[in-house]
Amino acid sequence: MRDPRFKKYDSAKRWGRTHAAYVGAFLGIAIGMAHQGYHVLFNDFPEGNPFVHISLELIGLSAAGALIMAAVAEVRNRIADPEAPAGRSASNSES
């Protein structure tokens, strides 16, 4: 049990998995756009339909970023506050 004398700082609050997934999706899209910029800048276009290549990379990277960041948030929450039940915030836990 947590010692009540110690203040719970903002850094100790649980991370929201949904928010982390949104951030990860946007980071994945940004990485995908940077990768497409590389293709344009160095005239290194893949063979085949470029629309399929671009859309599959953006969708794949955004999904991967969302999954990775949601997993990072869940692991961080379990490490930071192992006593809190999974899937609930520390403020909603039953006392």
Number of C-alpha atoms within 10 A of each C-alpha: 5 8 7 7 6 7 8 11 7 7 8 12 14 20 18 15 19 13 14 21 23 18 17 23 25 17 18 23 21 15 17 21 16 12 15 17 13 13 13 11 10 8 9 11 14 10 7 8 9 11 9 10 14 16 12 13 19 21 15 16 22 24 18 18 23 24 18 17 21 23 15 17 20 19 13 14 23 16 10 15 16 11 12 18 14 13 12 12 15 16 10 9 11 8 4
